[in-house]
Amino acid sequence: MKKKIIGVGFHKTGTTSLGMALEELGFSNLHGAGVVRNELGNAEMMRLLYENQFEPILEIAEKAQTMEDNPWFLIYPQLDTRFPDSKFILTIREDKKWLKSAIKYFKGESDFRKWIYGHGNPLGNEATFLERYRLHNEQVLTYFQDRPNDLLVINFENGDGWPQLCQFLNKPIPTEPFPHLNKRKTTPLPSRIKRHIKSTLRPHNQP
């Protein structure tokens, strides 16, 4: 039960950038639910999540040093119990910008979003999505309020990047630019990060 580095920020807060950064720092990474879905099947995965039966998912978490995005950001208490002394990273962004991004990218229905928000589509449910996003961030901050050394709150839109992340993880700052997806068109990315993008990004109408 080795300690992990766990991203607990909601999707559309820079979770893919975080995953790529962790890989660039040399960690093996699970981005999103792809491995879980492949091993358990989508229906079984969703059944386990709805029924709060997390053990099979936690067993999959054993396979990597770091993880972020679905479903990891919502099962952080279970991950915390399973992997003591782990580090947690809360990626955030201004809430109305987050909602705008969610509406733009989350097209159609999604089992994951229905599990998280009670609705699969943000359109027509904007207030519910925004309330859930705000509540999650508050819950994470409350959960770690007596453990400040275990939680990093980071906002990539405000310019956070390697200095904050590397200090938190006690890692040297890489010479490569931070892999912020919003800047990838103007900033060359290492081939390793390009491979990550190709292997982990799914169509935006998926969870």
CYANA upper distance limits for C-alpha pairs under 8 A (distance plus 0.5 A):
  1 MET  CA     62 GLU  CA      7.75
  1 MET  CA     82 ARG  CA      7.49
  1 MET  CA     83 PHE  CA      6.13
  1 MET  CA     84 PRO  CA      8.35
  2 LYS  CA     62 GLU  CA      8.44
  2 LYS  CA     83 PHE  CA      6.64
  2 LYS  CA     84 PRO  CA      8.27
  3 LYS  CA     65 GLN  CA      8.10
  3 LYS  CA     83 PHE  CA      5.53
  3 LYS  CA     84 PRO  CA      6.44
  3 LYS  CA     85 ASP  CA      6.18
  3 LYS  CA     86 SER  CA      5.00
  3 LYS  CA     87 LYS  CA      8.12
  4 LYS  CA     64 ALA  CA      8.47
  4 LYS  CA     65 GLN  CA      5.65
  4 LYS  CA     66 THR  CA      6.09
  4 LYS  CA     83 PHE  CA      7.03
  4 LYS  CA     85 ASP  CA      8.38
  4 LYS  CA     86 SER  CA      5.24
  4 LYS  CA     87 LYS  CA      6.79
  5 ILE  CA     65 GLN  CA      6.89
  5 ILE  CA     66 THR  CA      5.10
  5 ILE  CA     67 MET  CA      7.17
  5 ILE  CA     86 SER  CA      6.32
  5 ILE  CA     87 LYS  CA      5.25
  5 ILE  CA     88 PHE  CA      6.26
  5 ILE  CA     89 ILE  CA      8.00
  6 ILE  CA     66 THR  CA      6.12
  6 ILE  CA     67 MET  CA      5.64
  6 ILE  CA     68 GLU  CA      6.37
  6 ILE  CA     72 TRP  CA      7.90
  6 ILE  CA     73 PHE  CA      8.22
  6 ILE  CA     76 TYR  CA      8.16
  6 ILE  CA     86 SER  CA      7.95
  6 ILE  CA     87 LYS  CA      6.75
  6 ILE  CA     88 PHE  CA      5.29
  6 ILE  CA     89 ILE  CA      6.66
  7 GLY  CA     15 THR  CA      7.73
  7 GLY  CA     18 LEU  CA      8.26
  7 GLY  CA     66 THR  CA      8.33
  7 GLY  CA     67 MET  CA      6.58
  7 GLY  CA     68 GLU  CA      4.77
  7 GLY  CA     69 ASP  CA      7.29
  7 GLY  CA     72 TRP  CA      7.73
  7 GLY  CA     73 PHE  CA      6.67
  7 GLY  CA     88 PHE  CA      6.28
  7 GLY  CA     89 ILE  CA      5.19
  7 GLY  CA     90 LEU  CA      6.53
  7 GLY  CA     91 THR  CA      7.77
  8 VAL  CA     68 GLU  CA      7.04
  8 VAL  CA     69 ASP  CA      7.75
  8 VAL  CA     72 TRP  CA      7.26
  8 VAL  CA     73 PHE  CA      4.40
  8 VAL  CA     74 LEU  CA      7.52
  8 VAL  CA     76 TYR  CA      7.22
  8 VAL  CA     88 PHE  CA      7.03
  8 VAL  CA     89 ILE  CA      6.27
  8 VAL  CA     90 LEU  CA      5.47
  8 VAL  CA     91 THR  CA      7.53
  8 VAL  CA    140 VAL  CA      8.31
  9 GLY  CA     13 THR  CA      6.98
  9 GLY  CA     15 THR  CA      7.49
  9 GLY  CA     68 GLU  CA      8.21
  9 GLY  CA     69 ASP  CA      7.63
  9 GLY  CA     73 PHE  CA      6.41
  9 GLY  CA     89 ILE  CA      7.54
  9 GLY  CA     90 LEU  CA      5.01
  9 GLY  CA     91 THR  CA      4.99
  9 GLY  CA     92 ILE  CA      6.74
  9 GLY  CA    137 ASN  CA      8.03
 10 PHE  CA     15 THR  CA      8.03
 10 PHE  CA     69 ASP  CA      7.03
 10 PHE  CA     73 PHE  CA      6.95
 10 PHE  CA     91 THR  CA      7.77
 10 PHE  CA     92 ILE  CA      8.12
 10 PHE  CA    133 TYR  CA      7.59
 11 HIS  CA     15 THR  CA      6.60
 11 HIS  CA     69 ASP  CA      6.14
 11 HIS  CA     70 ASN  CA      7.82
 12 LYS  CA     98 TRP  CA      6.98
 12 LYS  CA    101 SER  CA      7.15
 12 LYS  CA    102 ALA  CA      7.12
 13 THR  CA     91 THR  CA      6.14
 13 THR  CA     92 ILE  CA      5.83
 13 THR  CA     93 ARG  CA      6.31
 13 THR  CA     98 TRP  CA      7.40
 13 THR  CA    155 ASN  CA      8.46
 14 GLY  CA     18 LEU  CA      6.69
 14 GLY  CA     91 THR  CA      6.99
 14 GLY  CA     92 ILE  CA      8.27
 14 GLY  CA    156 PHE  CA      7.42
 14 GLY  CA    180 HIS  CA      8.24
 14 GLY  CA    181 LEU  CA      8.40
 15 THR  CA     19 GLY  CA      6.67
 15 THR  CA     68 GLU  CA      6.74
 15 THR  CA     69 ASP  CA      6.41
 15 THR  CA     91 THR  CA      7.50
 16 THR  CA     20 MET  CA      6.71
 16 THR  CA     31 HIS  CA      7.69
 16 THR  CA     68 GLU  CA      8.46
 16 THR  CA     69 ASP  CA      8.31
 16 THR  CA    181 LEU  CA      8.30
 17 SER  CA     21 ALA  CA      6.61
 17 SER  CA    179 PRO  CA      6.18
 17 SER  CA    180 HIS  CA      5.86
 17 SER  CA    181 LEU  CA      6.56
 18 LEU  CA     22 LEU  CA      6.67
 18 LEU  CA     68 GLU  CA      8.33
 18 LEU  CA    179 PRO  CA      8.50
 19 GLY  CA     23 GLU  CA      6.78
 19 GLY  CA     29 ASN  CA      7.15
 19 GLY  CA     30 LEU  CA      8.31
 19 GLY  CA     31 HIS  CA      6.83
 19 GLY  CA     66 THR  CA      8.40
 19 GLY  CA     67 MET  CA      7.64
 19 GLY  CA     68 GLU  CA      7.20
 20 MET  CA     24 GLU  CA      6.66
 20 MET  CA    179 PRO  CA      7.06
 20 MET  CA    193 ILE  CA      6.48
 20 MET  CA    196 HIS  CA      7.11
 20 MET  CA    197 ILE  CA      8.43
 21 ALA  CA     25 LEU  CA      6.82
 21 ALA  CA    178 PHE  CA      7.30
 21 ALA  CA    179 PRO  CA      6.69
 22 LEU  CA     26 GLY  CA      7.10
 22 LEU  CA     27 PHE  CA      6.17
 22 LEU  CA     28 SER  CA      8.32
 22 LEU  CA     29 ASN  CA      7.73
 22 LEU  CA     66 THR  CA      7.86
 23 GLU  CA     27 PHE  CA      5.39
 23 GLU  CA     28 SER  CA      6.61
 23 GLU  CA     29 ASN  CA      6.87
 23 GLU  CA    193 ILE  CA      8.35
 24 GLU  CA    192 ARG  CA      8.16
 24 GLU  CA    193 ILE  CA      7.74
 25 LEU  CA    171 LYS  CA      8.08
 25 LEU  CA    174 PRO  CA      8.04
 27 PHE  CA     64 ALA  CA      8.39
 27 PHE  CA     65 GLN  CA      6.43
 27 PHE  CA     66 THR  CA      7.08
 28 SER  CA     64 ALA  CA      5.70
 28 SER  CA     65 GLN  CA      5.78
 28 SER  CA     66 THR  CA      6.70
 29 ASN  CA     64 ALA  CA      5.96
 29 ASN  CA     65 GLN  CA      6.55
 29 ASN  CA     66 THR  CA      5.19
 29 ASN  CA     67 MET  CA      5.92
 30 LEU  CA     35 VAL  CA      7.89
 30 LEU  CA     61 ALA  CA      8.29
 30 LEU  CA     64 ALA  CA      6.79
 30 LEU  CA     66 THR  CA      6.73
 30 LEU  CA     67 MET  CA      5.00
 30 LEU  CA     68 GLU  CA      7.21
 31 HIS  CA     67 MET  CA      6.13
 31 HIS  CA     68 GLU  CA      5.90
 31 HIS  CA     69 ASP  CA      6.71
 31 HIS  CA     70 ASN  CA      8.39
 31 HIS  CA    200 THR  CA      7.16
 32 GLY  CA     67 MET  CA      7.87
 32 GLY  CA     68 GLU  CA      6.52
 32 GLY  CA     69 ASP  CA      5.19
 32 GLY  CA     70 ASN  CA      5.13
 32 GLY  CA     71 PRO  CA      7.00
 32 GLY  CA     72 TRP  CA      7.85
 33 ALA  CA     37 ARG  CA      6.37
 33 ALA  CA     69 ASP  CA      8.17
 33 ALA  CA     70 ASN  CA      6.05
 33 ALA  CA     71 PRO  CA      6.63
 34 GLY  CA     38 ASN  CA      6.57
 34 GLY  CA    200 THR  CA      8.46
 35 VAL  CA     39 GLU  CA      6.65
 35 VAL  CA     60 ILE  CA      8.32
 36 VAL  CA     40 LEU  CA      6.42
 36 VAL  CA     41 GLY  CA      7.99
 36 VAL  CA     45 MET  CA      7.53
 36 VAL  CA     57 ILE  CA      7.13
 36 VAL  CA     60 ILE  CA      7.26
 37 ARG  CA     41 GLY  CA      5.25
 37 ARG  CA     42 ASN  CA      5.55
 37 ARG  CA     45 MET  CA      6.83
 38 ASN  CA     42 ASN  CA      8.17
 40 LEU  CA     44 GLU  CA      6.38
 40 LEU  CA     45 MET  CA      6.34
 41 GLY  CA     45 MET  CA      6.57
 42 ASN  CA     46 MET  CA      6.65
 43 ALA  CA     47 ARG  CA      6.64
 44 GLU  CA     48 LEU  CA      6.68
 45 MET  CA     49 LEU  CA      6.84
 45 MET  CA     57 ILE  CA      8.41
 46 MET  CA     50 TYR  CA      6.60
 46 MET  CA    111 ASP  CA      7.87
 46 MET  CA    112 PHE  CA      8.06
 47 ARG  CA     51 GLU  CA      6.58
 48 LEU  CA     52 ASN  CA      6.38
 48 LEU  CA     53 GLN  CA      5.33
 48 LEU  CA     54 PHE  CA      6.81
 49 LEU  CA     53 GLN  CA      6.72
 49 LEU  CA     54 PHE  CA      7.13
 49 LEU  CA    115 TRP  CA      8.46
 50 TYR  CA    115 TRP  CA      7.50
 54 PHE  CA     58 LEU  CA      6.53
 54 PHE  CA     78 GLN  CA      8.24
 55 GLU  CA     59 GLU  CA      6.67
 56 PRO  CA     60 ILE  CA      7.11
 57 ILE  CA     61 ALA  CA      6.96
 58 LEU  CA     62 GLU  CA      7.18
 58 LEU  CA     79 LEU  CA      7.55
 58 LEU  CA     82 ARG  CA      8.10
 59 GLU  CA     63 LYS  CA      8.13
 61 ALA  CA     67 MET  CA      8.21
 67 MET  CA     72 TRP  CA      7.33
 68 GLU  CA     72 TRP  CA      6.20
 68 GLU  CA     73 PHE  CA      6.90
 69 ASP  CA     73 PHE  CA      6.29
 70 ASN  CA     74 LEU  CA      8.01
 70 ASN  CA    112 PHE  CA      8.19
 70 ASN  CA    207 PRO  CA      7.90
 71 PRO  CA     75 ILE  CA      7.27
 72 TRP  CA     76 TYR  CA      6.82
 75 ILE  CA     79 LEU  CA      6.81
 76 TYR  CA     80 ASP  CA      6.34
 77 PRO  CA     81 THR  CA      6.79
 78 GLN  CA     82 ARG  CA      6.59
 79 LEU  CA     83 PHE  CA      6.31
 80 ASP  CA     84 PRO  CA      6.26
 80 ASP  CA     85 ASP  CA      8.19
 80 ASP  CA     86 SER  CA      7.19
 85 ASP  CA    150 ASP  CA      8.16
 86 SER  CA    150 ASP  CA      7.54
 87 LYS  CA    150 ASP  CA      5.50
 87 LYS  CA    151 LEU  CA      6.74
 88 PHE  CA    150 ASP  CA      6.48
 88 PHE  CA    151 LEU  CA      5.31
 88 PHE  CA    152 LEU  CA      6.86
 89 ILE  CA    151 LEU  CA      6.16
 89 ILE  CA    152 LEU  CA      5.25
 89 ILE  CA    153 VAL  CA      6.47
 89 ILE  CA    154 ILE  CA      7.73
 90 LEU  CA    137 ASN  CA      8.28
 90 LEU  CA    140 VAL  CA      8.33
 90 LEU  CA    151 LEU  CA      7.65
 90 LEU  CA    152 LEU  CA      6.55
 90 LEU  CA    153 VAL  CA      5.22
 90 LEU  CA    154 ILE  CA      6.72
 91 THR  CA    153 VAL  CA      6.50
 91 THR  CA    154 ILE  CA      5.53
 91 THR  CA    155 ASN  CA      6.33
 91 THR  CA    156 PHE  CA      8.21
 92 ILE  CA    137 ASN  CA      8.46
 92 ILE  CA    153 VAL  CA      7.68
 92 ILE  CA    154 ILE  CA      6.77
 92 ILE  CA    155 ASN  CA      5.71
 92 ILE  CA    156 PHE  CA      8.36
 93 ARG  CA     97 LYS  CA      7.47
 93 ARG  CA     98 TRP  CA      6.71
 93 ARG  CA    155 ASN  CA      6.30
 93 ARG  CA    156 PHE  CA      8.12
 93 ARG  CA    157 GLU  CA      7.25
 94 GLU  CA     98 TRP  CA      6.70
 95 ASP  CA     99 LEU  CA      6.75
 95 ASP  CA    130 LEU  CA      7.59
 95 ASP  CA    133 TYR  CA      8.21
 95 ASP  CA    134 ARG  CA      7.84
 96 LYS  CA    100 LYS  CA      6.68
 96 LYS  CA    130 LEU  CA      8.30
 97 LYS  CA    101 SER  CA      6.69
 98 TRP  CA    102 ALA  CA      6.64
 99 LEU  CA    103 ILE  CA      6.68
 99 LEU  CA    126 GLU  CA      7.79
 99 LEU  CA    129 PHE  CA      7.91
 99 LEU  CA    130 LEU  CA      6.77
100 LYS  CA    104 LYS  CA      6.72
101 SER  CA    105 TYR  CA      6.62
102 ALA  CA    106 PHE  CA      5.99
102 ALA  CA    122 PRO  CA      7.54
103 ILE  CA    107 LYS  CA      7.86
103 ILE  CA    122 PRO  CA      6.26
103 ILE  CA    123 LEU  CA      6.96
105 TYR  CA    204 HIS  CA      5.84
105 TYR  CA    205 ASN  CA      7.36
106 PHE  CA    121 ASN  CA      7.32
106 PHE  CA    122 PRO  CA      7.57
106 PHE  CA    204 HIS  CA      6.41
106 PHE  CA    205 ASN  CA      5.77
106 PHE  CA    206 GLN  CA      7.98
106 PHE  CA    207 PRO  CA      8.43
107 LYS  CA    121 ASN  CA      7.24
107 LYS  CA    204 HIS  CA      7.32
107 LYS  CA    205 ASN  CA      5.18
108 GLY  CA    120 GLY  CA      7.65
108 GLY  CA    121 ASN  CA      6.08
108 GLY  CA    205 ASN  CA      6.74
109 GLU  CA    113 ARG  CA      8.13
109 GLU  CA    114 LYS  CA      8.30
109 GLU  CA    119 HIS  CA      8.44
109 GLU  CA    120 GLY  CA      4.91
109 GLU  CA    121 ASN  CA      5.63
109 GLU  CA    205 ASN  CA      8.06
110 SER  CA    114 LYS  CA      6.66
110 SER  CA    120 GLY  CA      5.25
110 SER  CA    121 ASN  CA      7.54
110 SER  CA    205 ASN  CA      7.96
110 SER  CA    206 GLN  CA      6.99
110 SER  CA    207 PRO  CA      6.43
111 ASP  CA    115 TRP  CA      6.74
111 ASP  CA    120 GLY  CA      6.91
111 ASP  CA    207 PRO  CA      7.81
112 PHE  CA    116 ILE  CA      6.75
112 PHE  CA    120 GLY  CA      7.88
112 PHE  CA    207 PRO  CA      6.07
113 ARG  CA    117 TYR  CA      6.19
113 ARG  CA    118 GLY  CA      7.63
113 ARG  CA    119 HIS  CA      6.84
113 ARG  CA    120 GLY  CA      5.25
113 ARG  CA    121 ASN  CA      7.74
113 ARG  CA    207 PRO  CA      7.15
114 LYS  CA    118 GLY  CA      4.99
114 LYS  CA    119 HIS  CA      4.82
114 LYS  CA    120 GLY  CA      4.73
114 LYS  CA    121 ASN  CA      8.28
115 TRP  CA    119 HIS  CA      8.08
115 TRP  CA    120 GLY  CA      8.43
117 TYR  CA    128 THR  CA      7.39
117 TYR  CA    129 PHE  CA      6.58
117 TYR  CA    132 ARG  CA      7.00
119 HIS  CA    125 ASN  CA      7.74
121 ASN  CA    125 ASN  CA      7.59
122 PRO  CA    126 GLU  CA      5.92
122 PRO  CA    129 PHE  CA      6.90
125 ASN  CA    129 PHE  CA      6.81
126 GLU  CA    130 LEU  CA      6.64
127 ALA  CA    131 GLU  CA      6.51
128 THR  CA    132 ARG  CA      6.64
129 PHE  CA    133 TYR  CA      6.71
130 LEU  CA    134 ARG  CA      6.72
131 GLU  CA    135 LEU  CA      6.52
132 ARG  CA    136 HIS  CA      6.59
133 TYR  CA    137 ASN  CA      7.04
134 ARG  CA    138 GLU  CA      6.82
135 LEU  CA    139 GLN  CA      6.56
136 HIS  CA    140 VAL  CA      6.70
137 ASN  CA    141 LEU  CA      6.78
138 GLU  CA    142 THR  CA      6.63
139 GLN  CA    143 TYR  CA      6.50
140 VAL  CA    144 PHE  CA      6.83
141 LEU  CA    145 GLN  CA      6.24
144 PHE  CA    148 PRO  CA      6.88
144 PHE  CA    150 ASP  CA      7.79
144 PHE  CA    151 LEU  CA      7.17
147 ARG  CA    151 LEU  CA      7.64
148 PRO  CA    152 LEU  CA      8.34
152 LEU  CA    165 LEU  CA      8.31
152 LEU  CA    168 PHE  CA      7.38
154 ILE  CA    160 ASP  CA      6.69
154 ILE  CA    161 GLY  CA      8.33
154 ILE  CA    164 GLN  CA      8.04
155 ASN  CA    159 GLY  CA      7.47
155 ASN  CA    160 ASP  CA      6.09
156 PHE  CA    160 ASP  CA      5.22
156 PHE  CA    161 GLY  CA      6.73
156 PHE  CA    180 HIS  CA      7.98
160 ASP  CA    164 GLN  CA      6.94
161 GLY  CA    165 LEU  CA      6.66
161 GLY  CA    178 PHE  CA      6.67
162 TRP  CA    166 CYS  CA      6.08
162 TRP  CA    173 ILE  CA      6.48
162 TRP  CA    174 PRO  CA      8.06
162 TRP  CA    178 PHE  CA      6.74
163 PRO  CA    167 GLN  CA      6.52
163 PRO  CA    173 ILE  CA      7.16
164 GLN  CA    168 PHE  CA      6.73
165 LEU  CA    169 LEU  CA      6.76
166 CYS  CA    170 ASN  CA      6.04
166 CYS  CA    171 LYS  CA      5.21
166 CYS  CA    172 PRO  CA      6.63
166 CYS  CA    173 ILE  CA      6.47
167 GLN  CA    171 LYS  CA      6.92
167 GLN  CA    172 PRO  CA      8.39
176 GLU  CA    189 LEU  CA      8.34
176 GLU  CA    190 PRO  CA      7.97
177 PRO  CA    187 THR  CA      8.06
177 PRO  CA    189 LEU  CA      8.03
179 PRO  CA    183 LYS  CA      8.26
179 PRO  CA    184 ARG  CA      7.65
179 PRO  CA    189 LEU  CA      7.31
179 PRO  CA    193 ILE  CA      8.06
180 HIS  CA    184 ARG  CA      6.96
183 LYS  CA    187 THR  CA      6.43
184 ARG  CA    188 PRO  CA      7.06
184 ARG  CA    189 LEU  CA      7.31
189 LEU  CA    193 ILE  CA      6.81
189 LEU  CA    194 LYS  CA      7.03
190 PRO  CA    194 LYS  CA      6.91
191 SER  CA    195 ARG  CA      6.72
192 ARG  CA    196 HIS  CA      6.95
193 ILE  CA    197 ILE  CA      6.85
194 LYS  CA    198 LYS  CA      6.84
195 ARG  CA    199 SER  CA      6.63
196 HIS  CA    200 THR  CA      6.43
197 ILE  CA    201 LEU  CA      6.14
202 ARG  CA    206 GLN  CA      7.10
